[in-house]
């Protein structure tokens, strides 16, 4: 569960006669309670031996239509929305203080829509003037640095940031990454089916309308929009596909500064680094996509300056539009919300402001959240569960018949070195250098971006801080970091209905236990297994054991490649393999840990479900969800997570314990022949 995920087959959404209207929402003073196993979410008319997902989640989908401002709606997104409503109330109180502090000033400025309307494009005056003044390519490095500092990092052609050295996991070096595309992924520029052609036409129309709003005539904007598409298509040709980015050996390209400069001879990297504020001395840089950077360097030197200015204006306004007035927000949403994801309505202003406060002052907000919602007892309970699951993994490694002793020793070393982070960081981030002004929302966003760029760049050339988190405590999600070799569970993902201290162990181990196991298995999936105990990109497998792993993983890939997402679009199992392996392996670990936890207990059925059935229903209900068709198509091409239905049924069908729990018989859909069962760990 690394980044927000998931969706369901289109048949579920097709049952809705019209988009659900967004209900009037109000701030919450406390987090609402929903049990981790909700019998009202079930559809008991469905045979669980035919479809666990519909059996466990049919009621949830019926009772929870997709809100008009959402592309997908599920248990996680609903919990995140309730969490945001709670933070809305908290931030509203802070902003109402006579002299609001940093968080209150930020939220208050964001919610001041009248000031936003009157400001227009005034906040972009300086970068727009800098783009207009570009009359010499030697000015480009400083101009890109200015755009990157103000929030266009990655959108303005490329990104420049810190990253953990693939060779030496104790050190932080500079990373240069590919960027500059306005469509979700590279093949969106090349697919010839009608849907993809229509999306490109809509994209060009969106660019044209945006440029007219900036003051160009309709004819000028039409020409400029075609120039943008032509340039982005050229960059897309040399950009990795999403599944290619999953291969760390493709993205690990260490270079000296001289080699980086030789890759783009007309672009002065020293001038760029100086203007950006990066360290002057960079002994090594990692270029994630050298082919892209070389092609971009050639484009930057050969494209007419007027066309380069057009591209820069578009990249600036495209990355800034969500932070401008209502007309700009609606234009941005018309393409990126409605066309690409099928979302009818803009998010309400309060939700946008909560999300931005989380993005730019996340750990300050996290301190407030943790103080009110995360007890030492809850942290201890989750740490205990994690230790149990790590113990199960160690035993299973010992028992593997396909892995030799040399690789087993390395696997157990990696497992023992894996750091478990629960709830919140030990040391909170200091935002004192971030100036937040009342009544200056866009300025706050730009200064927040500059603060984060400076904070990030300051890490380059220094030892790694292994205590740093990649998510805020109020994030309803979890993740594994292969280079850190740590598993991370924010406080918000450990609240009901995901972890429920009032509930019996079965659904908690099925849900949160499965999540813990999932993140742990990421250290041993097709991508994570390529990193060693210290987080170095280093092959620690014998050739024989690596081949045996790949054979078992291919069983999972072949299974998921058969699943239809929407229309005739199948899962890209090369993209989803890591998550699919983690889903399956994680639940295997969680089930064994739960069995050990309750071994001495005499458990009785509850709610008409045996304890084993409660485990599997609790597991299934973590991802009750459905999605709009447009989002489903985009998700299938860009997101490494399979749709929710297959994240559940695809796992359970490979677990004989599931068939036993529900007395399923051979020939039923949730029962595989023993020879066809996929099993890795």
SERO-259162 format. One record per atom (N, C-alpha, C): x, y, z. Coordinates in steps of 0.1 Angstrom, whole numbers, plus 5000, padded with zeros to 4 digits. Layout:
residues N
XYZ;...
This chain:
residues 681
500849885000;500050005000;500950125000;501650144990;502650254990;502050384987;501250394979;500650524975;499250504972;498350604973;496950574972;496650504959;495650414959;495550294952;494150284945;493950174941;492850084941;491550124933;490850034930;489550054923;488949924920;487749924915;486949804913;486449794899;486149674894;485649654881;484449744878;484349784865;483349884861;481949844863;481649714864;480249664866;479649724879;480449744889;479949804901;479449944899;480350024893;479950164890;478850174881;478750084871;477650094861;476250084868;476250034880;474950014887;474450154893;475250254892;474750384897;474150464886;472950504887;472250574876;472750714873;473350774883;473950914881;474950934892;475851034889;476951064900;476251104913;476851054924;476251084937;476551234940;475651304944;475851444948;476551444961;477551534962;478251554975;477351594986;477351524996;476551565008;477151685015;476351765021;476851875029;477651825040;478951855041;479751805051;480151915061;480351875073;480751975084;481951925091;482652015098;483851965105;483451875116;484451785120;484251685131;485051725143;484551705155;485351735167;486051605171;485651495166;486351365170;486251275158;487151175157;487051075146;485850985149;485050955138;483950865140;484350725141;483450645147;483850495149;483050415139;483750325131;483250225123;483950095126;483249985129;484049865133;484849805122;485949735125;486849685115;486149565108;485149505113;484349405106;482949455107;482349505096;481049575096;480149475088;479249415096;478249315090;477349385080;477049515082;476149595073;476849615059;478149595059;478849615046;478849485038;478349375043;478349255036;477149235027;477149145018;476049095010;475948945011;475148895021;475148755024;474348675014;473748745004;473048664993;474048614984;475348654985;476348604976;477148494982;477448394974;478248274979;479648314980;480248314993;481648354994;482648254986;482148144983;482948044975;483048084960;482148174956;482148224943;482748364942;482648454952;483148584951;483248644966;484348634971;484648684985;484348834985;484848904975;484749054975;483349094976;482449044967;481049084967;480349044980;480748924985;480148884998;480548975009;481749015010;482249105021;481949245019;481849295007;481749435004;480449484996;479649384992;478449424984;477649534991;477349515004;476549615011;477249755012;478549745014;479349875015;479249955002;479349884990;479349954977;477950004975;476949934979;475549984977;475250104986;475750104998;475450215007;476450335006;477450314998;478550424997;478850464983;477850524976;478150574962;479250664962;479950684950;481050764949;480650914950;481250994959;480851134960;481251204947;480551314944;480751384932;482151444930;482851464941;484251524940;485351414941;484951284939;485951184940;485951094928;487151044924;487250954913;487050804917;487350774930;487250644935;486850654950;486050564955;485650574969;485750434975;486450424986;486650304993;486750325008;487050215015;487150225030;488250315033;489450305026;490550395029;490250535026;489650565014;489350705011;488250765019;487250685024;486250735033;486850765046;487750675051;488450705064;489250825063;489950845051;490750965049;489951085049;488751075043;487851195042;487351235056;486951135064;486551165078;487751225086;488951175083;490051225090;490251375086;490051405073;490151545068;489151635075;487951585076;486851665083;487251695097;487951595104;488451625117;489451725117;490451715108;491451815107;490951955103;489851955095;489152075092;488752155104;488052075113;487652145126;488852195134;489852115134;491052155142;491752285136;491852285123;492452395116;491552525117;490252505116;489352615117;489552685131;489652605141;489952655155;491252735155;492252675149;493552745150;493552875142;492752875131;492752995122;491853105128;490953065137;490053165144;490753235156;491853195160;492553265171;492853405168;492853495178;493053635176;494353665168;495453595172;496653605165;497153465161;496553405150;496853275147;498353245144;498753125149;500153085146;500253025132;501352965129;501652925115;500552845108;500152735115;499052655109;497752725107;497352805116;496152885115;496252985104;497353055103;497553155093;497453085079;498052975078;498152905065;496652865061;495952805070;494552765067;493652885064;493852985072;492953105070;493153165057;494453175053;494753235040;494253155028;494353025030;493852925020;492252935018;491552955029;490152965029;489553095025;490453195023;490053335019;489853335004;488653294999;488453284985;488253424979;487853524986;487653654981;489053714977;490053694986;491453734983;491953664971;491653534970;492153454959;491553514945;490253544945;489653604933;490253734929;490553814939;491053954936;492553944931;493253844936;494653834932;494953804918;494053724912;494253684898;495553614896;496353664886;497653604883;498753684889;498453774898;499453864904;500553794910;500253674916;501353604923;502253534913;501953534900;502853474890;503553584882;503453704886;504053814879;505553794877;506253764887;507653754886;508153644877;507653514879;508053414869;507653434855;506453494853;505953524839;506853624833;507253724840;508153824835;509553764832;509953674840;511253614838;511253524825;510153454823;509953374811;509953474798;509253584799;509153684788;510453744785;511353754795;512653814793;513653714788;513353594786;514253494781;514653524767;515853574765;516353604751;517753544748;518153464758;519453394756;519353264764;519753154757;519653024763;520553004776;521453094777;522353094789;521553134802;520353194800;519453234811;518653114816;518553014808;517652904811;517952834824;519152804828;519352744841;518852814853;519052944853;518553024865;517053034864;516453044852;515053044851;514352914856;514852804852;514352674856;514452664871;515552704877;515752704891;514652784898;514352904893;513352984898;511952914898;511652854887;510352784886;510352664895;511452584896;511452474905;511352514919;511952614923;511852664937;510352704941;509652754931;508352804934;507252704933;507552574929;506552474930;506452394917;507252424907;507152344894;508152234893;508752194904;509752094903;509151964897;509751914887;509351794880;508351834868;507551934870;506751974859;507452054848;508452134853;509252214843;510452134839;510152044830;511151954823;511851844831;512351874843;513051764851;512951804865;513351714874;513451734888;514851724893;515151794904;516451784910;516251784925;516651674931;516351654945;517351564952;517251544965;518151454972;517651304970;518451214972;518051074972;519150984978;518750874983;519750774989;520550714978;521850714980;522750654971;522550504969;522350464957;522050314955;523250234959;524450284958;525650214961;526050214976;525750324982;526150344996;524950405003;524150315009;522850355015;522950445027;524250475032;524350565043;524450705039;524550735026;524850865021;523650915012;523551045012;522551115004;523251194992;522751164980;523351234969;522251304961;522651384950;521651444942;521051354932;519751364929;519051284919;518451384908;518651354896;518051424885;517051334878;515751374878;514751284872;514051344860;513351264853;512651304841;511351374845;510851464836;509551534839;509051594827;508251694828;507751774817;506551724810;505951614814;504751564806;503451604814;502451644806;501251684811;500151574812;500451464804;499551354804;500051254814;499251164819;499651074831;500850984828;501050934816;502150844814;502550854799;503650794795;504250824782;503450764771;502750644773;502050584762;500750664759;500350754768;499150834765;499350924753;500550944749;500951024737;500850944724;500850814725;501050724713;499950634710;499050594720;498050494718;497050554707;496650464698;495750504687;494350474688;493950414700;492450384701;491750514703;490450504700;489650634700;489650704714;489550624725;489650694738;490850774740;492050714736;493250784738;493350904729;492950894717;492951004707;492051114713;490851084718;489951184724;490651254736;491351174744;492051244756;493051344751;493851304740;494851404735;494151524730;493051504723;492351624717;491851714729;491351654739;490851724751;492051794758;493151734758;494351794764;494751924756;494851904743;495152024735;494152134737;492852104738;491852204740;492052274753;492452194763;492652244777;493852344777;494952304770;496052394769;495652524762;494952514751;494552624743;493652724752;492652664759;491852754767;492652824778;493652744784;494452804795;495252924789;495852904777;496653014772;495853134768;494653114763;493753224761;493453294774;493253224785;493053284798;494253364802;495453334797;496653404800;496853524791;495953544781;496053664773;496353644758;496553524754;496853494740;495553494732;495653534719;494453524711;494153374708;492953354703;492553214701;493453144690;493853224680;494753164670;496153144675;496653234683;497953214689;497953094699;496853084707;496752974716;496652834709;495952834698;495852714691;497152664685;497952754680;499352724675;500252674687;500152754698;500952724709;500652584715;499352544716;498952424721;499452304713;499452324700;500052214691;501552204694;502252314696;503652314699;503952244712;503152264722;503252194735;503152044733;502052004726;501851864724;503051794716;503551864706;504651814698;505851794707;506151894715;507351894724;507251784734;506051774740;505851674751;505851534745;505351514732;505451384726;506851344723;507651444719;509151414717;509751364730;509451434742;509951394755;509451254759;508151234756;507551104760;508250984753;508751004741;509350894734;510650844741;511250934749;512450894756;512250884771;510950874775;510650864789;510250714793;510650674804;510350534809;508850514810;508350394807;507050354811;506950334826;505750334832;505650314846;506350184851;506150074844;506749954848;508249954847;508850034838;510250034837;510850104849;510150204855;510650274867;510750174879;510050064878;510149964889;511449884889;512249894879;513549824878;514649924883;515049904895;516049994901;517350004893;517749894886;518949894879;518849984867;517650014862;517450104851;517550254856;517150274868;517150414873;518450444881;519250344883;520550374891;521650404881;521950534879;522950574869;523750684875;524850644883;525650744889;526550804879;526750934881;527551014872;528351114880;529551154875;530151274880;529551394874;529851514880;529351634874;529751654860;530951614857;531551624843;530651534833;530351414838;529551334829;528051384828;527551444838;526251504837;526251624827;527351704829;527451814820;527651774805;528351664803;528551614789;527251554784;526351514792;525051464787;524251574781;524251694787;523551804782;524551924781;525351924770;526452014769;526052164769;524852194764;524452334763;523852394776;523652304786;522952354798;523952364809;524052474815;525052504826;524552454839;524952334843;524452274856;525052354868;526252404867;526752484878;525852604881;525452674870;524552794871;523252754877;522752634872;521452594878;521552564892;522552484896;522652444910;522852574919;523652664914;523852784922;522452864924;521752874913;520452954914;519452874923;519452744922;518552664930;518852654945;520152664948;520652664962;521152524965;521552444955;522052314958;523552324962;524052234969;525452234973;526452254961;527452334963;528352364952;529152234948;529552154958;530352034956;529351914956;529351854944;528551734942;529451624936;530051544944;530951444939;530251344929;528951324931;528251224923;526751264922;526151234910;524751264908;524151134902;522951104906;522250994900;521251044890;521351004878;520451044867;519450924864;518250934868;517350824867;517050784853;517050874843;516650844829;517650924820;518850874818;519850944810;519350974796;518650884790;518250904776;517251024775;516451034785;515551144786;516251274787;517251284796;517951404799;518751444787;519351354780;520151384768;519151444757;518051384755;517051434745;516551574749;516251584762;515751724767;516851824765;518151794767;519251884765;519351934751;519151834742;519151874728;517951964724;516751934730;515652014727;515852154732;516352164744;516552294750;517452384742;518352324734;519252404726;518852424711;517852344707;517452364693;516052414691;515152404701;513852464700;513852614699;513152674690;513152824690;512752884704;513452994707;513253054720;511753084723;511053124713;509553154715;508853024718;509152914712;508452784716;508852744730;510152764733;510652734747;509852814757;509652944754;508853024763;507452974765;506852934753;505452884754;505452754763;506352664761;506452544770;506552584785;507452684788;507652724802;506352784807;505752874799;504452934804;503452824807;503352724798;502352624801;502752534813;503952504815;504352424826;504152504839;504352634839;504152714851;502652724854;501752754844;500352764847;499752634850;500152524844;499652394846;499952344860;501152374866;501452334879;500852434890;500452554886;499952654895;498452664895;497752624885;496352654883;495552614896;495752494902;494952454914;495052554925;496052644925;496252744936;495752884933;495152894921;494653024916;493153034919;492553134912;491053164915;490253054909;488953064911;487952964908;487952924893;488153024884;488153004870;489252914866;490452934872;491552854869;491452714875;490952704887;490652574893;489752494885;488652554880;487652484872;488252434858;489052524852;489752484840;490652364842;491452364852;492352254855;491552124858;490452144865;489652024869;488951974856;488552054847;487852014835;488551904828;489951914827;490751814821;491151704831;491951744841;492551644850;491551584859;490451644862;489351584870;488351514862;487651584853;486451534846;486951434835;487851484826;488251404814;489051284818;490051304826;490951184829;490351094840;489551144849;489051064860;487551054861;486851134854;485351124854;484751184866;485451274873;484951344885;484151464882;482851464885;481951574881;482251714887;482651714900;482751834908;484151864913;484451984915;485652024922;485551984937;486651964943;486551934958;486152064965;485452054976;485052174983;486352244988;486252374990;487452454994;488152405007;487352365017;487952315029;488852195027;488352105018;489151985016;490452015010;490452105000;491652144993;492652205003;492152285012;493052355022;493552265033;492752165037;493252065046;494351985039;494151945027;495151865020;496451945018;496352075015;497552155013;498252175026;497552195037;498152205050;498952085054;498351965050;499051835053;500251825044;500251875032;501351865023;502451955027;502152075031;503252175033;503652205048;502752165057;503052175072;502652045079;502951935072;502351805076;502751755090;504051775094;504351725107;503951815118;503751945115;503252035125;501751995128;501051965117;499651925118;499651785125;500651705122;500751575128;500851575143;501551665148;501751675163;500351695169;499551775163;498251805168;497351675167;497451605156;496651485154;497151375164;498351345165;498951245174;498551265189;498651395193;498351425207;496951395211;496051395201;494651375204;494151235201;494951155193;494351035187;495250905188;496450915193;497350805193;497950775206;497550675213;497950645226;499150555226;499950555237;501050465238;500650315238;499450295243;498850155243;498650105229;498150195220;497850155206;499150125199;500150215202;501450195196;502050055200;501950025213;502549905218;501849785212;500549785210;499749675204;500149655190;500449755182;500749745168;502249695167;503149745176;504449695176;504549545179;503649495188;503549355192;503149275179;502149325172;501649255161;502749245150;503449355148;504549365138;505649265142;506049255155;507049165159;506649015156;505348995159;504848855156;504948815141;504548915133;504648885118;506048875113;506948955119;508348935115;508848805120;508448755131;508848625136;508348515127;507048525122;506548435113;507348425100;507748545095;508448545083;509848475084;510448505096;511748435098;511648285098;510548235104;510348085104;510048035090;509248115083;508948065069;510148065060;511048155062;512248155054;513048025057;513147995070;513847875074;513247745068;511947745066;511247635061;511147625046;511547725038;511447725024;512247605018;511647535008;512347425002;512947474989;512647594984;513247644972;514447744974;514747774986;515747874989;516947804996;518147824991;519347764997;519747835010;520647775018;521147835031;521847965029;522547985019;523248115017;522348235016;521348215007;520348315005;519448335017;519148225024;518348225036;518948315046;520248305048;521048375058;520948525055;521048565042;520948705038;519548755040;518548675037;517148715038;516848745053;517348655062;517048675076;517848795082;519048825076;519748945080;518949065076;518349065064;517549175060;516349195068;515649085071;514549095080;514849145094;515949095099;516349145113;516749295113;517249345101;517649485100;516449575097;515349525093;514149605089;513649685101;513549815100;513149905111;511649915110;510949915121;509549925122;509150065128;508550145120;508150285124;506650285126;506150315138;504750315141;504250455146;503250505140;502650625145;503150755140;504350785144;504850925141;506450925143;507151025137;508551025139;509051055153;510251015156;510751045169;511151185171;511551255159;511851395160;511051465149;510351565154;509451645145;510151745136;509651765124;510251865115;510152005120;511152085118;511152225122;510752315110;509652385111;509152475101;509352615103;510252645113;510452785117;510952875105;511652815096;512252895084;511152915073;509952865075;508952875065;508052995069;508053095061;507253215064;505853205058;504853205067;503453195063;502853335066;502253395056;501653525058;500153515057;499453585065;497953595064;497553665051;496553615044;496053685032;496953665020;497853575020;498753555009;498853405005;497753345001;497753204999;498753154989;498753214977;499653164966;501153184971;501353294977;502753324982;503153224993;502153175001;502453075011;502752945004;502052904994;502352784986;503652794980;504052904974;505352914967;506452914978;506252984989;507352984999;507452845006;506252775007;506352635012;507152545003;506952564989;507652484980;509152514981;509452644982;510852684983;511552634996;510752635007;511252575020;511552435018;510652355012;510852215010;512052185001;512152264990;513352244982;514652264990;514652374997;515852405005;516152295015;515052245022;515252145032;515752015026;515251985014;515651865007;517051875002;517451984996;518751994990;519851995001;519452045013;520452055024;520851915028;520151805025;520551675028;521651615019;521851675008;522851624998;524251635004;524951525002;526351525007;526451495022;525351465028;525451435043;524951285045;525351235057;524851105061;523351095061;522750985058;521350955058;520750975072;519651035073;518851045085;517750935084;518050825091;517150705091;515850725099;515750835106;514550865113;513550935106;513850975093;512851055086;511750975080;510551035080;509350965074;509051025061;508450935052;507950985039;506451005039;505750995050;504351025051;504051095064;503051175065;502651245077;501851145086;501851175099;501051085108;499551075106;499051175099;497551185097;497251125083;498151055077;497950995064;497350855066;496250825059;495650695059;496250605049;497450555052;498250475043;499350415050;500250335044;501450275049;502350255038;503650225041;504650205030;505850135035;506550085025;507950025028;508950105019;510050135025;511150205018;512250105016;512550065004;513549965001;514950015005;515250135003;516650185005;516850215020;515750255027;515850265042;515650135049;515050035042;514649905047;513849925060;512750005058;511850025070;510450015065;509549975075;508149965073;507550075081;506550145075;506050265082;504550265082;503950285095;502550285097;502150415104;501650515096;501250635103;500050615112;499950705122;498850695132;497450685126;497250755115;495850755110;495450625104;496450535099;496050405094;495850305105;496050345117;495850255128;494650295137;493650355130;492350395136;491250305130;490150285137;488950215131;488550295118;488150215108;487850075108;489049985104;490250045103;491449965099;492049885110;492249955121;492649885133;491649925144;491049825150;489949845160;490149775173;490549855183;490949805196;489649745203;488449775198;487249725204;486949585199;487549545188;487149425181;488049315184;487549195181;488349075184;489549065174;490548975177;491748975170;491548935155;490548855152;490448805138;490448915127;489549005128;489549105117;490749205118;491249225130;492449315131;493649255125;493849125127;494949055120;494649045105;493449025101;493149015087;493349145080;493049255087;493149395081;494549455084;494749495096;496049555099;497249455099;496949335103;498049235102;498449215087;497449205079;497649195064;498449315059;498149435064;498849555059;500349545064;500549505076;501949495082;502649385073;502049275071;502749165063;502949215049;502049295043;502149345030;503449435029;503549525038;504749615038;506049535040;506049445049;507149355051;507549285039;506649225032;506949145020;507449235009;507149365009;507749454999;509349444999;509849415011;511349395011;511849275004;510849185000;511249064994;510449034981;509849144975;509049124963;510049144951;509549144939;510449144927;511349264927;510949374932;511749494933;512549504946;511849494957;512549514970;513649414973;513449294967;514449184970;515849224964;515849324955;517149354949;518049444958;517449484969;518249564979;518549484991;519749504997;520249425008;519849485021;520349425032;519849465045;520149605049;521149665043;521549805045;520849905035;520149845026;519449935016;520249955003;521349885001;522149894989;521549814978;521649864966;521249794954;522249694951;522049574956;523149464956;522449334955;522949244946;522349114944;522849014955;522048974964;522448884975;521848744973;521248714961;520648594958;521648504950;521648374953;522348284944;521448274931;522148244920;521448234907;520248134908;520548024914;519447914915;518247964923;518548034934;517448084943;516648194936;517348284929;516748394922;515748334911;516248234904;515348174894;514148104900;514348044911;513247974918;512248084922;512648194927;511748304931;511048354919;511748374908;511048434896;510048334891;510248204892;509248114887;507948124895;508148134908;506948154917;506248284915;507048384913;506448514911;505648524897;506148444888;505548444874;504148384875;503948294885;502548234887;501648344890;502048434899;501148554903;500948644891;502048674884;501948764873;500948714862;501048584860;500148524850;498748524854;498448504867;497148504872;496448644871;497248744875;496648884875;496548934861;497348894852;497248934838;495948894831;495248804837;493948754831;492748844836;492948924846;491849004851;491549124843;490249144840;489849264833;489549374842;490049494839;489849614847;488549684843;488449724831;487249784825;487349774810;486249764803;486149734789;486949604787;487949614778;488749494775;490149514781;490349614789;491649654795;492049554806;493149484805;493549394815;494549454824;494749394836;495749444845;497149424838;497949534840;499349524835;500149464847;500249324847;500849254858;502349284860;503049334849;504449374851;504449494860;503449584859;503449704868;502949664882;502049574883;501449544896;502049434904;503049364898;503549244904;504049264919;504749364922;505249384935;504149394945;503049474942;501949484951;501149354952;500949284941;500249154941;501049054950;502349054949;503148964957;502949004972;502949134975;502849174989;501549144994;500449164986;499149134991;499048984995;499548894987;499448754989;500348715001;501648745000;502548715011;502148775024;501648895024;501348965036;500148895044;499148845036;498048775043;498448645048;499348575041;499848445046;500548465059;501348565060;502048595073;501048635084;500048715081;499048765090;498248645096;497848555087;497048435091;497848355101;499048325098;499848245108;500048315121;500248445120;500448525133;499148525141;498048535134;496748535142;496548395148;496848285141;496748155146;497548135159;498748195159;499548185171;499048265182;498448385179;497948475189;496748415196;495948335189;494748285196;494848135199;496048075198;496247935199;495647875212;495747955223;495347905236;493947945239;493248015230;491948065232;490847975227;489747975233;488547895228;487648005221;487648005208;486848115201;485548065197;484548145198;483148115194;482748195182;481848155174;481348235162;480748365167;480848465159;480148595161;479548645148;478448705149;477748765138;477448655127;477348535131;477148425121;478348385113;479548425118;480848395112;481748325121;482348215117;483348145125;484548235126;485448215136;486648295137;487448305125;487648195118;488448195105;487748275094;486448265094;485648345084;485848495088;485848525101;485948665105;487348725100;488348635101;489648685096;489648725082;489048635073;489048665059;488048775055;486948785062;486048905059;486649035064;487349025075;488049145080;489149185070;489849095064;490749115054;490149185042;489049125037;488349175025;487849315027;487349345039;486749475040;487749595041;489049565041;489949685041;489849755028;489449685017;489449755004;488049744997;487049745005;485749774998;485749904991;485449904978;485650024970;485050014957;484850124950;484550124936;485050254930;485050254916;485750374909;485050404896;485150524892;484650564879;485450494868;484750474857;485450404845;486650484841;486550614840;487650694835;488950674844;488650684857;489750664867;490350524865;489450424864;489850284863;490850264851;490550334840;491450324828;492850384831;492750504837;494050574840;494850494851;494150444861;494750374872;495450244866;494850174857;495350054852;496650074844;496850194839;498050234832;499150294840;498850344852;499850424859;500050374873;499150304879;499250264894;499750124895;500650104904;501149964906;500249874914;499149924918;498149844926;497049794917;496749664919;495549604912;494249664917;493149654910;491849694915;491449614927;490649684936;490349624949;489749484948;488849454939;488249324938;489349214936;490349244929;491449144926;492449144937;492549254944;493449254956;492949154967;491649134966;491049044976;490848904971;490048894960;489848754955;491048694950;491948774944;493248714938;494148664949;494048714961;494748654973;494048534978;492848544981;492048434988;492048304980;492048324967;491948204958;493248124959;494348184963;495648114965;495848064979;494848074988;494948035002;494047915004;494447795005;493647685008;492847705021;493447775031;492747805043;491447875041;491347955031;490148025028;489047925024;489347845015;488347745010;487947655022;488847625031;488447545043;487547625052;487847755054;487047835063;485547835058;485347845045;483947855040;483447725034;484147615036;483747485031;483447485016;484347555009;484247564994;484647434987;484047404976;484247274969;485047294956;485747194951;486447204939;485447244928;485947334919;485047384908;484447514910;484347554923;483847694926;484947794923;484547924920;485448024916;486548054925;486248044938;487248084948;488147964952;488147854944;488947744947;489847714935;491147704937;492047664926;492447524928;492747454917;493347324918;494647334925;495047244934;496247254942;497447284933;497547224921;498747244913;498747394907;497647464908;497647594902;497847704912;497847674925;497947774936;499347834935;499347974936;500548044936;501048064950;502248024953;502848034966;504348074965;504648184972;506048224972;506648204986;506048274995;506648275009;505748175017;
